[in-house]
Every structure is written in C-alpha cells, then in structure tokens.
C-alpha cells in the first residue's frame, strides 16, 4: 500500500511540475503521464476502499 501511495504522489508531482513550467515534453508524453496519474489515483482508491470495508 505504501508503494502505491508513493508512486501516486510522484506521478501527481510530475504532472504539476509540468503545468508549473519546470520542464517540457512532447504531447504524447504529457498525455501518457496524465493517464498514468489517473490510473495510480484510481488504484490507491480501490485499495483504500478494500481496507475500509474490512473494518
């Protein structure tokens, strides 16, 4: 679970760093990073939901 949270936070950080203008990329890389960020957020949400249902 901790690894999933870390990779989610890193992907969010990368996307925001791009939007703040600290680095540039091709449009295909931008789209890929955005969808990876969404996937990681979804994955952490699923795991959190499973944890909450067990309690």
C-alpha positions in Angstrom: 0.0 0.0 0.0 2.8 2.4 0.8 4.5 1.9 -2.5 1.2 2.7 -4.3 0.8 5.9 -2.4 4.4 6.9 -3.1 4.1 6.3 -6.9 0.8 8.1 -6.9 2.3 11.2 -5.2 5.3 11.1 -7.5 3.1 11.0 -10.6 1.0 13.9 -9.4 4.2 15.8 -8.6 5.5 15.2 -12.1 2.2 16.4 -13.7 2.1 19.5 -11.6 5.8 20.3 -12.3 5.0 20.2 -16.0 2.0 22.5 -15.6 4.1 24.9 -13.5 6.6 25.1 -16.4 9.6 23.4 -14.8 10.1 21.0 -17.8 8.6 20.5 -21.2 7.7 17.3 -23.1 6.1 16.1 -26.3 2.3 15.9 -26.3 2.3 12.1 -26.3 4.4 12.1 -23.1 2.1 14.6 -21.4 -1.0 12.6 -22.2 0.7 9.4 -21.0 1.8 10.9 -17.7 -1.7 12.3 -17.2 -3.4 8.9 -17.7 -0.8 7.2 -15.5 -1.5 9.7 -12.8 -5.3 9.0 -13.1 -4.6 5.2 -13.0 -2.5 5.4 -9.9 -5.1 7.6 -8.1 -7.8 5.0 -9.0 -5.6 2.2 -7.8 -5.0 3.8 -4.4 -8.7 4.5 -4.1 -9.5 0.8 -4.7 -7.0 -0.3 -2.1 -8.3 2.3 0.4 -11.9 1.1 -0.2 -10.9 -2.5 0.4 -9.3 -1.5 3.7 -12.3 0.4 4.8 -14.7 -2.5 4.0 -12.6 -4.9 6.1 -13.0 -2.8 9.3 
